């Protein structure tokens, strides 16, 4: 495992990322941009499910935000993996990084359960309020865990 992680750090693209003055800050900024879009879409979607913005049609509103959340998560995944690759061995040994990855898995699982209940854009069935609250707590915790990585290493 250690060799695998050290191997990631030696990939040409990763060495280029380390060597360039611009590349890492740009990837970091794109990670923050993706996170901002993800958290905004998740919060708006969950608040709508919990009864806010009732004047907006629920199915269309949620369908738009779901697409936004998927795209934003894809961006966070790509940019986050690039940030990880620069110090893969170090991050993989950090409890706060592992906590963040676990939270992402749980939040993603919660999102998939919610999507199954919402049946692809229809009015979400009853019982989704608890999933919406969980989603708010989990994704916000991912955000905090991500920010703490920089302070606990
Ligand atoms: C999906 C896979 C993801 C991976 C592999 C990943 C990985 C990383 C890495 C390695 C860092 C740099 C940590 C440092 O040294 O400061 C970072 C920063 C951060 N990540 Fe992620 N991340 C992912 C997704 C997310 C998501 C979904 C969120 C929020 C919901 C998030 C929130 C943050 C925050 C707030 C920072 C600190 C940015 C800064 O202040 O510079 N990450 N991430």
Backbone and ligand atoms as CSV (ligand in chain L), in Angstrom:
chain,resi,resn,atom,element,x,y,z
A,1,UNK,N,N,0.834,-1.216,0.000
A,1,UNK,CA,C,0.000,0.000,0.000
A,1,UNK,C,C,0.866,1.263,0.000
A,2,UNK,N,N,1.923,1.243,0.882
A,2,UNK,CA,C,2.815,2.405,0.954
A,2,UNK,C,C,3.501,2.667,-0.382
A,3,UNK,N,N,3.897,1.541,-1.038
A,3,UNK,CA,C,4.567,1.690,-2.349
A,3,UNK,C,C,3.603,2.266,-3.375
A,4,UNK,N,N,2.360,1.802,-3.310
A,4,UNK,CA,C,1.341,2.294,-4.238
A,4,UNK,C,C,1.151,3.810,-4.063
A,5,UNK,N,N,1.056,4.248,-2.808
A,5,UNK,CA,C,0.855,5.677,-2.532
A,5,UNK,C,C,2.076,6.493,-2.952
A,6,UNK,N,N,3.275,5.944,-2.670
A,6,UNK,CA,C,4.503,6.644,-3.075
A,6,UNK,C,C,4.571,6.700,-4.602
A,7,UNK,N,N,4.077,5.642,-5.259
A,7,UNK,CA,C,4.055,5.596,-6.730
A,7,UNK,C,C,3.167,6.687,-7.307
A,8,UNK,N,N,2.041,6.938,-6.650
A,8,UNK,CA,C,1.121,8.006,-7.102
A,8,UNK,C,C,1.869,9.343,-7.097
A,9,UNK,N,N,2.623,9.582,-6.014
A,9,UNK,CA,C,3.333,10.870,-5.878
A,9,UNK,C,C,4.398,11.060,-6.961
A,10,UNK,N,N,4.848,9.932,-7.548
A,10,UNK,CA,C,5.914,10.018,-8.557
A,10,UNK,C,C,5.380,10.069,-10.000
A,11,UNK,N,N,4.054,9.993,-10.184
A,11,UNK,CA,C,3.494,10.059,-11.543
A,11,UNK,C,C,3.888,11.389,-12.198
A,12,UNK,N,N,4.077,11.362,-13.514
A,12,UNK,CA,C,4.533,12.571,-14.211
A,12,UNK,C,C,3.587,13.745,-13.983
A,13,UNK,N,N,2.288,13.490,-14.084
A,13,UNK,CA,C,1.305,14.584,-13.920
A,13,UNK,C,C,1.382,15.172,-12.508
A,14,UNK,N,N,1.642,14.316,-11.525
A,14,UNK,CA,C,1.702,14.771,-10.130
A,14,UNK,C,C,2.987,15.578,-9.896
A,15,UNK,N,N,4.074,15.110,-10.497
A,15,UNK,CA,C,5.330,15.875,-10.362
A,15,UNK,C,C,5.206,17.227,-11.032
A,16,UNK,N,N,4.485,17.252,-12.155
A,16,UNK,CA,C,4.237,18.523,-12.857
A,16,UNK,C,C,3.417,19.466,-11.981
A,17,UNK,N,N,2.448,18.896,-11.291
A,17,UNK,CA,C,1.573,19.676,-10.405
A,17,UNK,C,C,2.392,20.305,-9.275
A,18,UNK,N,N,3.353,19.534,-8.750
A,18,UNK,CA,C,4.203,20.030,-7.657
A,18,UNK,C,C,5.169,21.099,-8.163
A,19,UNK,N,N,5.698,20.872,-9.367
A,19,UNK,CA,C,6.758,21.743,-9.871
A,19,UNK,C,C,6.221,23.099,-10.339
A,20,UNK,N,N,4.976,23.113,-10.821
A,20,UNK,CA,C,4.440,24.351,-11.392
A,20,UNK,C,C,4.041,25.343,-10.296
A,21,UNK,N,N,4.309,26.611,-10.554
A,21,UNK,CA,C,3.929,27.672,-9.607
A,21,UNK,C,C,2.416,27.861,-9.601
A,22,UNK,N,N,1.786,27.679,-10.784
A,22,UNK,CA,C,0.362,27.974,-10.938
A,22,UNK,C,C,-0.564,26.781,-10.694
A,23,UNK,N,N,-0.105,25.573,-11.091
A,23,UNK,CA,C,-1.031,24.436,-11.175
A,23,UNK,C,C,-1.737,24.107,-9.856
A,24,UNK,N,N,-0.980,23.975,-8.760
A,24,UNK,CA,C,-1.613,23.545,-7.507
A,24,UNK,C,C,-2.649,24.554,-6.998
A,25,UNK,N,N,-2.290,25.867,-6.954
A,25,UNK,CA,C,-3.313,26.838,-6.507
A,25,UNK,C,C,-4.556,26.832,-7.405
A,26,UNK,N,N,-4.357,26.611,-8.719
A,26,UNK,CA,C,-5.524,26.586,-9.619
A,26,UNK,C,C,-6.401,25.373,-9.304
A,27,UNK,N,N,-5.780,24.203,-9.133
A,27,UNK,CA,C,-6.555,22.999,-8.798
A,27,UNK,C,C,-7.267,23.204,-7.456
A,28,UNK,N,N,-6.548,23.811,-6.494
A,28,UNK,CA,C,-7.151,24.078,-5.186
A,28,UNK,C,C,-8.368,25.000,-5.329
A,29,UNK,N,N,-8.230,26.048,-6.146
A,29,UNK,CA,C,-9.348,26.982,-6.358
A,29,UNK,C,C,-10.525,26.255,-7.019
A,30,UNK,N,N,-10.226,25.356,-7.982
A,30,UNK,CA,C,-11.304,24.606,-8.646
A,30,UNK,C,C,-11.987,23.649,-7.657
A,31,UNK,N,N,-11.188,23.116,-6.703
A,31,UNK,CA,C,-11.785,22.257,-5.666
A,31,UNK,C,C,-12.774,23.081,-4.837
A,32,UNK,N,N,-12.350,24.273,-4.457
A,32,UNK,CA,C,-13.222,25.139,-3.645
A,32,UNK,C,C,-14.470,25.541,-4.445
A,33,UNK,N,N,-14.286,25.809,-5.746
A,33,UNK,CA,C,-15.435,26.165,-6.593
A,33,UNK,C,C,-16.446,25.014,-6.633
A,34,UNK,N,N,-15.931,23.794,-6.810
A,34,UNK,CA,C,-16.812,22.611,-6.866
A,34,UNK,C,C,-17.540,22.420,-5.544
A,35,UNK,N,N,-16.798,22.595,-4.447
A,35,UNK,CA,C,-17.390,22.432,-3.116
A,35,UNK,C,C,-18.502,23.466,-2.903
A,36,UNK,N,N,-18.237,24.694,-3.330
A,36,UNK,CA,C,-19.242,25.763,-3.189
A,36,UNK,C,C,-20.512,25.406,-3.937
A,37,UNK,N,N,-20.353,24.939,-5.191
A,37,UNK,CA,C,-21.531,24.570,-6.003
A,37,UNK,C,C,-22.252,23.373,-5.379
A,38,UNK,N,N,-21.463,22.413,-4.875
A,38,UNK,CA,C,-22.068,21.215,-4.276
A,38,UNK,C,C,-22.872,21.576,-3.028
A,39,UNK,N,N,-22.243,22.325,-2.124
A,39,UNK,CA,C,-22.931,22.671,-0.877
A,39,UNK,C,C,-24.165,23.540,-1.141
A,40,UNK,N,N,-24.056,24.476,-2.101
A,40,UNK,CA,C,-25.202,25.338,-2.406
A,40,UNK,C,C,-26.357,24.501,-2.958
A,41,UNK,N,N,-26.060,23.606,-3.919
A,41,UNK,CA,C,-27.149,22.821,-4.512
A,41,UNK,C,C,-27.758,21.866,-3.490
A,42,UNK,N,N,-26.912,21.266,-2.648
A,42,UNK,CA,C,-27.425,20.334,-1.634
A,42,UNK,C,C,-28.318,21.084,-0.630
A,43,UNK,N,N,-27.834,22.241,-0.162
A,43,UNK,CA,C,-28.628,23.002,0.818
A,43,UNK,C,C,-29.969,23.436,0.228
A,44,UNK,N,N,-29.958,23.958,-1.015
A,44,UNK,CA,C,-31.214,24.410,-1.618
A,44,UNK,C,C,-32.171,23.235,-1.815
A,45,UNK,N,N,-31.624,22.095,-2.290
A,45,UNK,CA,C,-32.449,20.907,-2.542
A,45,UNK,C,C,-33.075,20.423,-1.230
A,46,UNK,N,N,-32.246,20.316,-0.188
A,46,UNK,CA,C,-32.741,19.784,1.085
A,46,UNK,C,C,-33.734,20.741,1.747
A,47,UNK,N,N,-33.454,22.057,1.658
A,47,UNK,CA,C,-34.393,23.017,2.247
A,47,UNK,C,C,-35.733,22.966,1.525
A,48,UNK,N,N,-35.697,22.751,0.174
A,48,UNK,CA,C,-36.953,22.645,-0.580
A,48,UNK,C,C,-37.751,21.432,-0.107
A,49,UNK,N,N,-37.045,20.337,0.143
A,49,UNK,CA,C,-37.710,19.121,0.624
A,49,UNK,C,C,-38.293,19.342,2.016
A,50,UNK,N,N,-37.599,20.174,2.796
A,50,UNK,CA,C,-38.061,20.434,4.167
A,50,UNK,C,C,-39.138,21.523,4.214
A,51,UNK,N,N,-39.538,22.024,3.028
A,51,UNK,CA,C,-40.693,22.919,3.006
A,51,UNK,C,C,-40.407,24.369,2.644
A,52,UNK,N,N,-39.145,24.731,2.381
A,52,UNK,CA,C,-38.838,26.114,1.994
A,52,UNK,C,C,-39.144,26.318,0.499
A,53,UNK,N,N,-39.185,27.546,0.053
A,53,UNK,CA,C,-39.370,27.939,-1.369
A,53,UNK,C,C,-40.570,27.217,-2.003
A,54,UNK,N,N,-41.679,27.191,-1.309
A,54,UNK,CA,C,-42.841,26.429,-1.791
A,54,UNK,C,C,-43.402,26.954,-3.108
A,55,UNK,N,N,-43.094,28.226,-3.441
A,55,UNK,CA,C,-43.626,28.781,-4.696
A,55,UNK,C,C,-42.937,28.153,-5.912
A,56,UNK,N,N,-41.788,27.503,-5.701
A,56,UNK,CA,C,-41.072,26.877,-6.836
A,56,UNK,C,C,-41.516,25.421,-6.984
A,57,UNK,N,N,-41.773,24.986,-8.241
A,57,UNK,CA,C,-42.224,23.599,-8.456
A,57,UNK,C,C,-41.159,22.597,-7.990
A,58,UNK,N,N,-41.536,21.724,-7.079
A,58,UNK,CA,C,-40.560,20.846,-6.436
A,58,UNK,C,C,-39.806,19.953,-7.416
A,59,UNK,N,N,-40.529,19.281,-8.328
A,59,UNK,CA,C,-39.864,18.293,-9.195
A,59,UNK,C,C,-38.796,18.954,-10.077
A,60,UNK,N,N,-39.161,20.094,-10.716
A,60,UNK,CA,C,-38.217,20.769,-11.616
A,60,UNK,C,C,-37.037,21.348,-10.833
A,61,UNK,N,N,-37.340,21.937,-9.677
A,61,UNK,CA,C,-36.304,22.546,-8.834
A,61,UNK,C,C,-35.292,21.474,-8.402
A,62,UNK,N,N,-35.822,20.342,-7.930
A,62,UNK,CA,C,-34.930,19.279,-7.446
A,62,UNK,C,C,-34.155,18.651,-8.598
A,63,UNK,N,N,-34.803,18.492,-9.755
A,63,UNK,CA,C,-34.106,17.892,-10.905
A,63,UNK,C,C,-32.905,18.755,-11.309
A,64,UNK,N,N,-33.097,20.091,-11.329
A,64,UNK,CA,C,-32.001,21.007,-11.691
A,64,UNK,C,C,-30.867,20.932,-10.667
A,65,UNK,N,N,-31.238,20.966,-9.392
A,65,UNK,CA,C,-30.209,20.965,-8.343
A,65,UNK,C,C,-29.501,19.620,-8.261
A,66,UNK,N,N,-30.218,18.555,-8.578
A,66,UNK,CA,C,-29.590,17.227,-8.559
A,66,UNK,C,C,-28.500,17.155,-9.622
A,67,UNK,N,N,-28.811,17.677,-10.819
A,67,UNK,CA,C,-27.806,17.686,-11.899
A,67,UNK,C,C,-26.611,18.543,-11.494
A,68,UNK,N,N,-26.896,19.708,-10.880
A,68,UNK,CA,C,-25.819,20.594,-10.434
A,68,UNK,C,C,-24.953,19.881,-9.390
A,69,UNK,N,N,-25.600,19.201,-8.447
A,69,UNK,CA,C,-24.860,18.516,-7.383
A,69,UNK,C,C,-23.977,17.404,-7.959
A,70,UNK,N,N,-24.507,16.665,-8.942
A,70,UNK,CA,C,-23.712,15.593,-9.570
A,70,UNK,C,C,-22.472,16.172,-10.248
A,71,UNK,N,N,-22.672,17.241,-11.042
A,71,UNK,CA,C,-21.547,17.863,-11.763
A,71,UNK,C,C,-20.529,18.419,-10.770
A,72,UNK,N,N,-21.031,19.068,-9.710
A,72,UNK,CA,C,-20.131,19.661,-8.712
A,72,UNK,C,C,-19.362,18.559,-7.989
A,73,UNK,N,N,-20.031,17.459,-7.692
A,73,UNK,CA,C,-19.332,16.365,-6.997
A,73,UNK,C,C,-18.246,15.783,-7.900
A,74,UNK,N,N,-18.564,15.647,-9.203
A,74,UNK,CA,C,-17.555,15.130,-10.143
A,74,UNK,C,C,-16.334,16.053,-10.132
A,75,UNK,N,N,-16.578,17.370,-10.132
A,75,UNK,CA,C,-15.477,18.340,-10.078
A,75,UNK,C,C,-14.675,18.194,-8.795
A,76,UNK,N,N,-15.369,18.025,-7.654
A,76,UNK,CA,C,-14.687,17.880,-6.358
A,76,UNK,C,C,-13.862,16.598,-6.331
A,77,UNK,N,N,-14.403,15.552,-6.968
A,77,UNK,CA,C,-13.704,14.261,-6.984
A,77,UNK,C,C,-12.396,14.361,-7.782
A,78,UNK,N,N,-12.473,14.959,-8.966
A,78,UNK,CA,C,-11.286,15.073,-9.828
A,78,UNK,C,C,-10.236,15.981,-9.175
A,79,UNK,N,N,-10.662,17.174,-8.751
A,79,UNK,CA,C,-9.697,18.118,-8.177
A,79,UNK,C,C,-9.180,17.608,-6.825
A,80,UNK,N,N,-10.072,17.013,-6.016
A,80,UNK,CA,C,-9.660,16.458,-4.712
A,80,UNK,C,C,-8.636,15.346,-4.903
A,81,UNK,N,N,-8.833,14.500,-5.924
A,81,UNK,CA,C,-7.881,13.408,-6.170
A,81,UNK,C,C,-6.522,13.973,-6.567
A,82,UNK,N,N,-6.529,15.068,-7.341
A,82,UNK,CA,C,-5.255,15.693,-7.730
A,82,UNK,C,C,-4.545,16.281,-6.508
A,83,UNK,N,N,-5.308,16.947,-5.633
A,83,UNK,CA,C,-4.698,17.499,-4.408
A,83,UNK,C,C,-4.122,16.359,-3.565
A,84,UNK,N,N,-4.878,15.270,-3.493
A,84,UNK,CA,C,-4.443,14.100,-2.706
A,84,UNK,C,C,-3.139,13.533,-3.247
A,85,UNK,N,N,-3.030,13.480,-4.576
A,85,UNK,CA,C,-1.904,12.792,-5.216
A,85,UNK,C,C,-0.551,13.427,-4.863
A,86,UNK,N,N,-0.571,14.705,-4.537
A,86,UNK,CA,C,0.681,15.413,-4.248
A,86,UNK,C,C,1.338,14.904,-2.957
A,87,UNK,N,N,0.493,14.554,-1.982
A,87,UNK,CA,C,1.025,14.045,-0.694
A,87,UNK,C,C,0.211,12.828,-0.272
A,88,UNK,N,N,0.096,11.858,-1.199
A,88,UNK,CA,C,-0.805,10.717,-0.998
A,88,UNK,C,C,-0.506,9.950,0.295
A,89,UNK,N,N,0.774,9.646,0.556
A,89,UNK,CA,C,1.116,8.836,1.740
A,89,UNK,C,C,0.731,9.572,3.016
A,90,UNK,N,N,0.995,10.884,3.029
A,90,UNK,CA,C,0.703,11.676,4.227
A,90,UNK,C,C,-0.811,11.741,4.497
A,91,UNK,N,N,-1.585,12.070,3.438
A,91,UNK,CA,C,-3.039,12.188,3.618
A,91,UNK,C,C,-3.645,10.850,4.040
A,92,UNK,N,N,-3.174,9.754,3.400
A,92,UNK,CA,C,-3.768,8.438,3.677
A,92,UNK,C,C,-3.555,8.016,5.127
A,93,UNK,N,N,-2.580,8.643,5.808
A,93,UNK,CA,C,-2.304,8.283,7.206
A,93,UNK,C,C,-2.987,9.257,8.175
A,94,UNK,N,N,-3.716,10.249,7.655
A,94,UNK,CA,C,-4.327,11.260,8.534
A,94,UNK,C,C,-5.755,10.889,8.905
A,95,UNK,N,N,-6.053,10.741,10.204
A,95,UNK,CA,C,-7.423,10.402,10.619
A,95,UNK,C,C,-8.466,11.392,10.076
A,96,UNK,N,N,-8.124,12.678,10.029
A,96,UNK,CA,C,-9.121,13.657,9.571
A,96,UNK,C,C,-9.425,13.476,8.073
A,97,UNK,N,N,-8.389,13.093,7.283
A,97,UNK,CA,C,-8.637,12.834,5.864
A,97,UNK,C,C,-9.512,11.580,5.719
A,98,UNK,N,N,-9.201,10.541,6.496
A,98,UNK,CA,C,-9.984,9.296,6.419
A,98,UNK,C,C,-11.424,9.549,6.891
A,99,UNK,N,N,-11.571,10.420,7.895
A,99,UNK,CA,C,-12.924,10.769,8.366
A,99,UNK,C,C,-13.692,11.465,7.243
A,100,UNK,N,N,-12.999,12.347,6.520
A,100,UNK,CA,C,-13.658,13.065,5.412
A,100,UNK,C,C,-14.115,12.081,4.337
A,101,UNK,N,N,-13.262,11.116,3.981
A,101,UNK,CA,C,-13.622,10.135,2.949
A,101,UNK,C,C,-14.806,9.276,3.409
A,102,UNK,N,N,-14.803,8.900,4.708
A,102,UNK,CA,C,-15.914,8.096,5.236
A,102,UNK,C,C,-17.214,8.895,5.174
A,103,UNK,N,N,-17.130,10.174,5.569
A,103,UNK,CA,C,-18.323,11.034,5.525
A,103,UNK,C,C,-18.850,11.169,4.097
A,104,UNK,N,N,-17.923,11.266,3.119
A,104,UNK,CA,C,-18.346,11.375,1.710
A,104,UNK,C,C,-19.097,10.107,1.290
A,105,UNK,N,N,-18.578,8.942,1.713
A,105,UNK,CA,C,-19.238,7.677,1.361
A,105,UNK,C,C,-20.640,7.602,1.970
A,106,UNK,N,N,-20.747,7.988,3.244
A,106,UNK,CA,C,-22.048,7.923,3.927
A,106,UNK,C,C,-23.013,8.940,3.291
A,107,UNK,N,N,-22.514,10.161,3.027
A,107,UNK,CA,C,-23.363,11.197,2.416
A,107,UNK,C,C,-23.805,10.756,1.011
A,108,UNK,N,N,-22.899,10.124,0.259
A,108,UNK,CA,C,-23.232,9.630,-1.085
A,108,UNK,C,C,-24.287,8.535,-1.015
A,109,UNK,N,N,-24.153,7.638,-0.027
A,109,UNK,CA,C,-25.139,6.563,0.166
A,109,UNK,C,C,-26.503,7.138,0.496
A,110,UNK,N,N,-26.500,8.135,1.365
A,110,UNK,CA,C,-27.747,8.805,1.753
A,110,UNK,C,C,-28.413,9.452,0.523
A,111,UNK,N,N,-27.588,10.054,-0.329
A,111,UNK,CA,C,-28.093,10.704,-1.547
A,111,UNK,C,C,-28.726,9.672,-2.493
A,112,UNK,N,N,-28.072,8.493,-2.619
A,112,UNK,CA,C,-28.613,7.450,-3.507
A,112,UNK,C,C,-29.951,6.930,-2.980
A,113,UNK,N,N,-30.047,6.756,-1.663
A,113,UNK,CA,C,-31.319,6.311,-1.071
A,113,UNK,C,C,-32.393,7.359,-1.350
A,114,UNK,N,N,-32.023,8.632,-1.190
A,114,UNK,CA,C,-32.980,9.714,-1.450
A,114,UNK,C,C,-33.452,9.677,-2.911
A,115,UNK,N,N,-32.494,9.496,-3.856
A,115,UNK,CA,C,-32.857,9.495,-5.274
A,115,UNK,C,C,-33.808,8.343,-5.595
A,116,UNK,N,N,-33.600,7.191,-4.965
A,116,UNK,CA,C,-34.492,6.048,-5.198
A,116,UNK,C,C,-35.894,6.376,-4.731
A,117,UNK,N,N,-35.972,7.054,-3.590
A,117,UNK,CA,C,-37.290,7.425,-3.050
A,117,UNK,C,C,-37.960,8.478,-3.917
A,118,UNK,N,N,-37.137,9.414,-4.459
A,118,UNK,CA,C,-37.698,10.510,-5.258
A,118,UNK,C,C,-38.096,10.030,-6.645
A,119,UNK,N,N,-37.744,8.843,-7.005
A,119,UNK,CA,C,-38.092,8.218,-8.290
A,119,UNK,C,C,-37.837,9.148,-9.467
A,120,UNK,N,N,-36.588,9.619,-9.540
A,120,UNK,CA,C,-36.129,10.373,-10.704
A,120,UNK,C,C,-36.873,11.641,-11.013
A,121,UNK,N,N,-37.140,12.472,-9.991
A,121,UNK,CA,C,-37.686,13.804,-10.278
A,121,UNK,C,C,-39.140,13.972,-9.899
A,122,UNK,N,N,-39.848,12.873,-9.577
A,122,UNK,CA,C,-41.226,13.017,-9.105
A,122,UNK,C,C,-41.201,13.658,-7.726
A,123,UNK,N,N,-42.375,13.980,-7.215
A,123,UNK,CA,C,-42.455,14.488,-5.848
A,123,UNK,C,C,-41.853,13.441,-4.912
A,124,UNK,N,N,-40.867,13.797,-4.080
A,124,UNK,CA,C,-40.295,12.809,-3.165
A,124,UNK,C,C,-41.358,12.247,-2.231
A,125,UNK,N,N,-41.270,10.935,-1.964
A,125,UNK,CA,C,-42.240,10.277,-1.100
A,125,UNK,C,C,-42.010,10.709,0.348
A,126,UNK,N,N,-42.998,10.412,1.222
A,126,UNK,CA,C,-42.876,10.762,2.634
A,126,UNK,C,C,-41.669,10.078,3.252
A,127,UNK,N,N,-41.184,10.630,4.344
A,127,UNK,CA,C,-40.030,10.029,5.017
A,127,UNK,C,C,-38.718,10.547,4.485
A,128,UNK,N,N,-38.774,11.408,3.471
A,128,UNK,CA,C,-37.517,11.926,2.917
A,128,UNK,C,C,-36.969,13.079,3.753
A,129,UNK,N,N,-37.802,13.633,4.659
A,129,UNK,CA,C,-37.340,14.774,5.470
A,129,UNK,C,C,-36.122,14.373,6.295
A,130,UNK,N,N,-36.163,13.171,6.856
A,130,UNK,CA,C,-35.036,12.728,7.685
A,130,UNK,C,C,-33.770,12.583,6.829
A,131,UNK,N,N,-33.955,12.122,5.574
A,131,UNK,CA,C,-32.805,11.995,4.663
A,131,UNK,C,C,-32.247,13.379,4.324
A,132,UNK,N,N,-33.153,14.353,4.180
A,132,UNK,CA,C,-32.721,15.719,3.853
A,132,UNK,C,C,-31.918,16.310,5.006
A,133,UNK,N,N,-32.378,16.090,6.246
A,133,UNK,CA,C,-31.652,16.614,7.415
A,133,UNK,C,C,-30.284,15.932,7.510
A,134,UNK,N,N,-30.274,14.597,7.321
A,134,UNK,CA,C,-29.015,13.854,7.343
A,134,UNK,C,C,-28.053,14.393,6.299
A,135,UNK,N,N,-28.589,14.652,5.101
A,135,UNK,CA,C,-27.782,15.155,3.999
A,135,UNK,C,C,-27.132,16.496,4.366
A,136,UNK,N,N,-27.930,17.398,4.954
A,136,UNK,CA,C,-27.388,18.709,5.361
A,136,UNK,C,C,-26.250,18.536,6.360
A,137,UNK,N,N,-26.473,17.658,7.343
A,137,UNK,CA,C,-25.465,17.452,8.388
A,137,UNK,C,C,-24.204,16.815,7.782
A,138,UNK,N,N,-24.402,15.785,6.946
A,138,UNK,CA,C,-23.252,15.038,6.415
A,138,UNK,C,C,-22.397,15.885,5.482
A,139,UNK,N,N,-23.029,16.564,4.497
A,139,UNK,CA,C,-22.234,17.337,3.535
A,139,UNK,C,C,-21.544,18.514,4.208
A,140,UNK,N,N,-22.221,19.115,5.209
A,140,UNK,CA,C,-21.580,20.221,5.927
A,140,UNK,C,C,-20.397,19.688,6.741
A,141,UNK,N,N,-20.537,18.480,7.287
A,141,UNK,CA,C,-19.423,17.876,8.029
A,141,UNK,C,C,-18.247,17.587,7.095
A,142,UNK,N,N,-18.545,17.171,5.846
A,142,UNK,CA,C,-17.464,16.944,4.864
A,142,UNK,C,C,-16.701,18.255,4.648
A,143,UNK,N,N,-17.463,19.341,4.521
A,143,UNK,CA,C,-16.845,20.655,4.317
A,143,UNK,C,C,-15.895,20.995,5.472
A,144,UNK,N,N,-16.371,20.821,6.699
A,144,UNK,CA,C,-15.542,21.151,7.864
A,144,UNK,C,C,-14.327,20.225,7.945
A,145,UNK,N,N,-14.547,18.935,7.689
A,145,UNK,CA,C,-13.422,17.984,7.746
A,145,UNK,C,C,-12.374,18.390,6.715
A,146,UNK,N,N,-12.825,18.772,5.517
A,146,UNK,CA,C,-11.897,19.184,4.452
A,146,UNK,C,C,-11.061,20.373,4.888
A,147,UNK,N,N,-11.717,21.334,5.539
A,147,UNK,CA,C,-10.985,22.541,5.944
A,147,UNK,C,C,-10.000,22.235,7.066
A,148,UNK,N,N,-10.370,21.272,7.929
A,148,UNK,CA,C,-9.500,20.937,9.064
A,148,UNK,C,C,-8.235,20.201,8.631
A,149,UNK,N,N,-8.263,19.563,7.456
A,149,UNK,CA,C,-7.073,18.818,7.002
A,149,UNK,C,C,-5.850,19.730,7.048
A,150,UNK,N,N,-6.030,20.950,6.572
A,150,UNK,CA,C,-4.921,21.892,6.493
A,150,UNK,C,C,-4.371,22.309,7.847
A,151,UNK,N,N,-5.161,22.117,8.903
A,151,UNK,CA,C,-4.717,22.569,10.233
A,151,UNK,C,C,-4.242,21.439,11.124
A,152,UNK,N,N,-4.523,20.209,10.719
A,152,UNK,CA,C,-4.164,19.075,11.577
A,152,UNK,C,C,-3.002,18.276,11.017
A,153,UNK,N,N,-2.265,18.854,10.060
A,153,UNK,CA,C,-1.108,18.092,9.547
A,153,UNK,C,C,0.192,18.783,9.912
L,1,LIG,C1,C,-14.443,13.487,-3.542
L,1,LIG,C2,C,-13.212,13.319,-3.182
L,1,LIG,C3,C,-12.365,14.363,-2.471
L,1,LIG,C4,C,-11.022,14.235,-2.250
L,1,LIG,C5,C,-10.135,13.052,-2.636
L,1,LIG,C6,C,-10.589,15.434,-1.571
L,1,LIG,C7,C,-9.283,15.711,-1.174
L,1,LIG,C8,C,-8.842,16.907,-0.667
L,1,LIG,C9,C,-7.465,17.253,-0.367
L,1,LIG,C10,C,-6.280,16.314,-0.528
L,1,LIG,C11,C,-7.451,18.527,0.109
L,1,LIG,C12,C,-6.209,19.338,0.528
L,1,LIG,C13,C,-6.146,19.370,2.034
L,1,LIG,C14,C,-5.057,20.305,2.574
L,1,LIG,O1,O,-3.889,19.914,2.556
L,1,LIG,O2,O,-5.408,21.407,3.046
L,1,LIG,C15,C,-8.798,18.990,0.128
L,1,LIG,C16,C,-9.188,20.249,0.571
L,1,LIG,C17,C,-10.483,20.555,0.881
L,1,LIG,N1,N,-11.602,19.809,0.594
L,1,LIG,FE1,FE,-11.633,18.059,-0.442
L,1,LIG,N2,N,-11.671,16.269,-1.380
L,1,LIG,C18,C,-12.779,15.643,-1.913
L,1,LIG,C19,C,-14.063,16.138,-1.897
L,1,LIG,C20,C,-14.483,17.201,-1.115
L,1,LIG,C21,C,-15.850,17.573,-0.866
L,1,LIG,C22,C,-17.064,16.861,-1.458
L,1,LIG,C23,C,-15.820,18.644,-0.020
L,1,LIG,C24,C,-16.948,19.453,0.587
L,1,LIG,C25,C,-18.201,19.110,0.623
L,1,LIG,C26,C,-14.450,18.973,0.238
L,1,LIG,C27,C,-14.000,20.001,1.048
L,1,LIG,C28,C,-12.696,20.452,1.122
L,1,LIG,C29,C,-12.264,21.699,1.768
L,1,LIG,C30,C,-13.146,22.729,2.465
L,1,LIG,C31,C,-10.877,21.758,1.607
L,1,LIG,C32,C,-9.938,22.889,2.081
L,1,LIG,C33,C,-9.687,23.800,0.884
L,1,LIG,C34,C,-8.758,24.935,1.286
L,1,LIG,O3,O,-9.110,25.663,2.199
L,1,LIG,O4,O,-7.701,25.082,0.680
L,1,LIG,N3,N,-13.653,18.065,-0.438
L,1,LIG,N4,N,-9.629,18.002,-0.353
